[in-house]
Every structure is written in structure tokens, then in C-alpha cells.
């Protein structure tokens, strides 16, 4: 692989990460209408094609909880304590608004990209 290719790959990966960072919130919130703990959420997202690591997800869950969009509680099932998260009323309303916003943005981006074909 030549220098250009390596640089190209690095640049692409970086930009891809930036692009994903924005949609990770939406991806996570979409799965929190039912109660989940961190690892079950990671698994559920991965099964649906969205790969996210613990080091990204846990801070995100804490942030959403600080913003009072999630409720959480510690529970001891199978001898190990786990923190379960679920969208609260405000979180559900915000998710609904974000979904609308997402659809509008997708339409806009789609038409911008079509111009370049």
C-alpha cells in the first residue's frame, strides 16, 4: 500500500468517526424505550449493524442521564450489580423530535449527494 493510500485510509477513518459521533446518540436512544444495561445495549446495537465501544457508550449514557433524558437504577441480577437505563418521558419526547430532525437531514443530504452524481 502506497503513502497516498495509507493517508487516504486514515483520513477516511477519521471523517467516518466524526460522522458516526453525531448519530450515536440517536442510535443509543432508539434502543432505550426498553430497559437496558450497558452491555446489553452494545450487543443490541451491534446485532443491528451499529458498532459502538464501551468507552464511547458509557460516558454517553451518563451524559444523557445528567441531561435528565434517562432514568437509571442499580439492580442485582445473577449476582452481579448492573445499572439499567431507560428513556423517561422527556427522553421519549426528545427522541421523537430528533427522529423528525434526522429524517429531514437525510432528505437534504440525499438531494445534495444526488447533485454530484
Buried (B, 14 or more C-beta within 10 A) or exposed (E): EEEEEEEEEEEEEEEEEEEBEEBBBBBBBBBBEEBBBBEBBBEBBEEEEBEBEEEBBBEBBBEBBEEEBBBBEEEEEEEEEBBBBBBBEEBBEBBEEBEEEBEEEEEEEEEEEEEEE
